[in-house]
């Protein structure tokens, strides 16, 4: 589903293309912005970490304490992980856990998860290539070179511009929620970039967006099968605009079907050897045209994973 989030935004790309880019290190997986996994382009990872890691560490502070983790332990674990991965090695979490155990660092369950996340946030490790179905870790210094270098102000301008260009109309509150930055930082970002955007007051809130004249119009999709917790919903603190007035149910963001920009239902997929079965649970009535759009969107997913399509709706 994470790969499908990329495939939705890059027409013609196949799942195997993303696998290759991931294994080559063109796309990296790490923790930044909010405390969750993100895919990030190799050239952006360092400035994004520098800008957002402090806030993620603040969000994690309670769990660090609950797990008995402090700066001394993180420094020790980072040293052990660095030594284990040096020389271009790519190790799984379980393999790194064994190395931590050898160094008398208790690492299991949540404690292991937060040790690994802190190492990512400290810029020590990032994703390595897959070993079969298993993820590996690699040293960031060995995985990334010639990356973009930005100071804090430049990084804040870059992130703010990218957010409102790709996700506007949106509010500063939305940006703060999505980025994990404070409202003060988010407001500072929009102040430094507001000349790039138009804004409009709606129900007492300022919405910022790229002008219609300069917005790209190619490949706009208003009907699609959303992967789990997709950016289309998670980019906003207030998601009321997603809810179709006729929609019955709750916006769980678990594989929603979007038709003409709003939620029309949900979907399940069963992948078989040569085909994929998509089961669509519709929560709003659809016109014939909307039904045809939905089927065309389903076909995009089957093309992405390169299997024939069967739909049950």
Long-range contacts (C-beta under 8 A, 24 or more apart in sequence): 1-227, 1-228, 1-255, 2-37, 2-39, 2-227, 4-225, 4-227, 4-301, 4-304, 5-39, 5-227, 5-230, 5-231, 6-39, 7-300, 7-301, 7-304, 8-221, 8-224, 8-226, 8-227, 8-230, 8-300, 11-219, 11-300, 13-304, 14-303, 14-304, 14-305, 14-306, 15-304, 15-305, 15-306, 16-306, 19-130, 22-127, 22-129, 22-130, 23-129, 23-130, 24-129, 25-128, 25-129, 25-138, 25-143, 25-144, 28-126, 28-127, 28-143, 28-144, 29-126, 29-127, 29-135, 30-120, 30-126, 30-127, 31-56, 31-117, 31-120, 31-121, 32-56, 32-120, 32-121, 33-178, 33-179, 33-180, 34-59, 34-178, 34-179, 34-180, 35-59, 35-60, 35-117, 35-180, 42-143, 42-144, 42-147, 43-146, 43-147, 43-148, 44-147, 44-148, 45-126, 45-140, 45-144, 45-147, 46-123, 46-140, 46-144, 46-147, 46-148, 46-149, 47-147, 47-148, 47-149, 47-150, 47-154, 47-155, 47-158, 48-155, 48-159, 49-120, 49-121, 49-123, 50-123, 50-150, 50-152, 50-155, 51-152, 51-155, 51-156, 51-159, 51-181, 52-179, 52-180, 52-181, 53-121, 53-122, 53-123, 55-180, 55-181, 55-182, 56-117, 56-121, 56-180, 57-118, 57-121, 59-180, 60-114, 60-117, 60-118, 63-110, 63-114, 64-114, 64-118, 66-110, 67-110, 67-111, 67-114, 68-111, 69-111, 69-114, 69-115, 69-118, 73-105, 73-115, 74-115, 74-118, 74-119, 74-122, 76-103, 76-105, 77-103, 77-105, 77-107, 77-115, 77-118, 77-119, 78-118, 78-119, 78-122, 78-124, 80-105, 81-119, 81-124, 81-125, 81-137, 82-124, 82-139, 85-125, 85-137, 85-138, 85-139, 85-142, 86-139, 86-142, 88-138, 88-142, 89-138, 90-128, 90-129, 90-131, 90-136, 90-137, 90-138, 91-128, 91-136, 91-137, 92-131, 92-134, 92-135, 92-136, 92-137, 93-135, 93-137, 96-137, 153-192, 156-181, 156-185, 156-188, 156-189, 156-192, 157-189, 157-192, 157-193, 159-189, 160-186, 160-189, 160-190, 160-192, 160-193, 161-193, 161-196, 163-235, 164-190, 164-193, 164-196, 164-197, 164-208, 164-209, 164-210, 165-196, 165-210, 167-231, 167-235, 167-236, 168-197, 168-207, 168-208, 168-209, 168-210, 169-200, 169-207, 169-208, 169-209, 170-207, 170-208, 170-209, 170-235, 170-236, 171-205, 171-206, 171-207, 171-208, 171-237, 171-238, 172-206, 172-208, 173-205, 173-237, 173-238, 174-235, 174-236, 174-237, 174-238, 176-237, 177-236, 177-237, 178-234, 178-235, 178-236, 178-237, 221-297, 222-258, 222-259, 222-260, 222-261, 223-258, 223-259, 223-260, 223-290, 223-293, 223-294, 223-296, 223-297, 224-258, 224-297, 224-300, 225-255, 225-257, 225-258, 225-267, 225-278, 225-297, 225-298, 225-300, 225-301, 226-253, 226-255, 226-256, 226-257, 226-258, 227-255, 228-253, 228-254, 228-255, 229-253, 229-254, 230-256, 232-258, 244-283, 244-284, 246-283, 246-284, 246-285, 247-283, 247-284, 248-283, 248-284, 249-283, 257-282, 257-294, 259-284, 259-286, 259-290, 259-293, 259-294, 260-290, 260-293, 264-290, 264-294, 269-301, 271-305, 271-307, 272-307, 274-307, 274-308, 275-302, 275-307, 275-308, 275-309, 275-310, 276-301, 276-302, 276-305, 276-307, 276-308, 276-309, 276-310, 277-310, 277-311, 277-312, 278-302, 278-309, 278-310, 278-311, 278-312, 279-312, 279-313, 280-311, 280-312, 280-313, 282-313
